[in-house]
């Protein structure tokens, strides 16, 4: 753990931004959306972490729980940012102006109207705070190689994934880091393997036990296949019904496409469908809530409820049917689906060039690590992999909203500063 002191100007900037954030939060107030109601209502398709947080606050504070949630998020996010500055960023001997820019960047999600990490009564604020601390622990583990912190890393990671399943990619990232270290050092750490295996085991157990307590049934949150199927169904043609296996799958497929036509959200329902894929992606991007949540999920659940199937079971049946639709339709629509996902991947990254640079830099940093045992180079490579893996997971499962990616916005800036400082040292 770093004992370096933050420059006073950085501390004063943090205090000033904290005061501005407080004024902004008080003026904005608690923002309650459909997602908030889904979490508070403990609906079958939401995971466990945030619902328990809201319900706990409601149990203690009653109807004022949204305001209390925002207060807690304010304290947690600002505390996490300060700890991140004090314990993590001070490890890199950054210049004062660099720290100041990073402070501003770390505060940006609080004010960004696409995120509003504190005032939105949703998962982003708590997840942001957890993510920053997980990055600090990754530095301690993979750079300092202080393995006693592995248990804390696993606890925070399980908590983060239980709140937001998007972060499932952290598990293979840890595994990759340990594979690189093992390849370099030829030293096997059995307890590390146990720790990493605990992540999927614990998240699976927590998810299923949560639904058993709330919905009285053991099941995993039924939304993954619904989200995956949405993009395939969007690019599919009605003639693709011939590739489905069962009568029920065909009925559901017809139902989805009927509502696509009625709502004007199908692949052929906008005038630019014959244009390059980026036109089609942006249509898909903006219509995704209607495509996925309001059609591929809601209309299919309603289809099963129309058969007198109880609501909870209807969600489970819808998830299984969407899984079969995805598996059956993907092979015959793979090219259109891949182009749609690829466009989602590069959206917000500045085109193909930036992820290509990230990939090349990652390879070069790994090469430096294997040649010199420089663990900072390994850590920087892992940060780049983290950005790319997060993009891949989100691009395949949903679409490129800012609130899925803001967690890593500080990483490229930090890496640029490290590169600049390294070049300046070489010139001296």
Secondary structure as UniProt FT lines:
FT   HELIX           8..28
FT   HELIX           34..40
FT   TURN            41..42
FT   TURN            44..45
FT   HELIX           48..61
FT   HELIX           62..64
FT   HELIX           65..83
FT   HELIX           84..88
FT   HELIX           89..92
FT   HELIX           96..111
FT   TURN            113..115
FT   TURN            117..119
FT   HELIX           124..142
FT   HELIX           147..149
FT   HELIX           150..163
FT   HELIX           165..168
FT   HELIX           169..185
FT   HELIX           190..215
FT   TURN            222..223
FT   HELIX           224..235
FT   HELIX           238..243
FT   HELIX           247..263
FT   TURN            267..268
FT   TURN            271..274
FT   HELIX           277..288
FT   HELIX           289..297
FT   HELIX           298..305
FT   TURN            306..308
FT   HELIX           311..330
FT   HELIX           331..333
FT   HELIX           334..346
FT   TURN            347..350
FT   HELIX           352..372
FT   HELIX           375..397
FT   HELIX           402..405
FT   HELIX           406..408
FT   HELIX           409..427
//
